[in-house]
Amino acid sequence: METSGHSLDVQGQVSAAAPEGKAGEWLIDPTDVTISTGADAGYSGNVSGGTGTDINGSINTTDNGTINISGNSTDGTGVIVDPNGSINTTDNGTTNISGNSTNGSGADINGSINTSGNGSTNIDGNSTDGTGVIVDPNGSINTTDNGTTNISGNSTNGDGTDINGSINTSGNGSTNIDGNSTTGNGTVIEPNATINTTDNGTTNISGNSTDGTGVINDGTINTTDNGTTNISGNSTNGAGVNDANATYNTDENGTVNVIDNGVIIHTTGGNPAVNGGNPR
């Protein structure tokens, strides 16, 4: 199902389930939308099977405006930002993305999230048996110019937050990534993921789990030019941080701190690259 047009106001509940076939999705496909001057707007979708809300265009929030995007699904993904989709927040604007699913992912970022100019973007995903928030290989989170991006993923039986794309923070921007799970891992940084922090930017990555690992880092962490990257993991019955396959690259002004269940296991500032906790 698709809802498209120059101006959309969509409410209610639909079902894209297919008991004897593949479940569908509800695609909200507007012409590019810009919200500004203190205005508020909302996109929401609810389905039993398929995707709750699918963003396939450009959503722009600026000049103290606020946009709320939400989606709920039983067997699919709550909210998806497609490869052609982009969420752009600047000039004190605020964009809130909230996705919920029972058996799928809460929020799936496969496009670009761009935050700057004191803007704020908040991505929240929740799932029972899937992943709370996923940043796919095509997905990018770009935060600069005093912007703030907050990512929070929560799952009962899956991973809280899974990063498989690029996280780029610069220009006094701040990116905060958090994941929480009961039986899965809190936050996972996949091998293809890159976390790039530079030019006085700050990236904070945290993960918490009861029976899994707080943070699994198999990706590449690049911290340069007065950038700071902080990684903190906690687990009740597992490891706080597992970064045996991670690569940490810093220059003389970059700082990386890694804390495992409250204990600092790596700290770099002006040191060569670190692989799996061992300096080269």
Sequence and secondary structure as in RCSB ss.txt:
>XXXX:A:sequence
METSGHSLDVQGQVSAAAPEGKAGEWLIDPTDVTISTGADAGYSGNVSGGTGTDINGSINTTDNGTINISGNSTD
GTGVIVDPNGSINTTDNGTTNISGNSTNGSGADINGSINTSGNGSTNIDGNSTDGTGVIVDPNGSINTTDNGTTN
ISGNSTNGDGTDINGSINTSGNGSTNIDGNSTTGNGTVIEPNATINTTDNGTTNISGNSTDGTGVINDGTINTTD
NGTTNISGNSTNGAGVNDANATYNTDENGTVNVIDNGVIIHTTGGNPAVNGGNPR
>XXXX:A:secstr
 EEEESS    S      TTS     EEEES EEE TT EEEEEEEESSS SEEE SEEEE TT EEEEEEEESS
S SEEE TT EEEE TT EEEEEEEESSS SEEE SEEEE TT EEEEEEEESSS SEEE TT EEEE TT EEE
EEEEESSS SEEE SEEEE TT EEEEEEEESSS SEEE TT EEEE TT EEEEEEEESSS SEEE SEEEE T
T EEEEEEEESSS SEE TT EEEE TT EEEEEETTEEEEEEES   EETTEE 
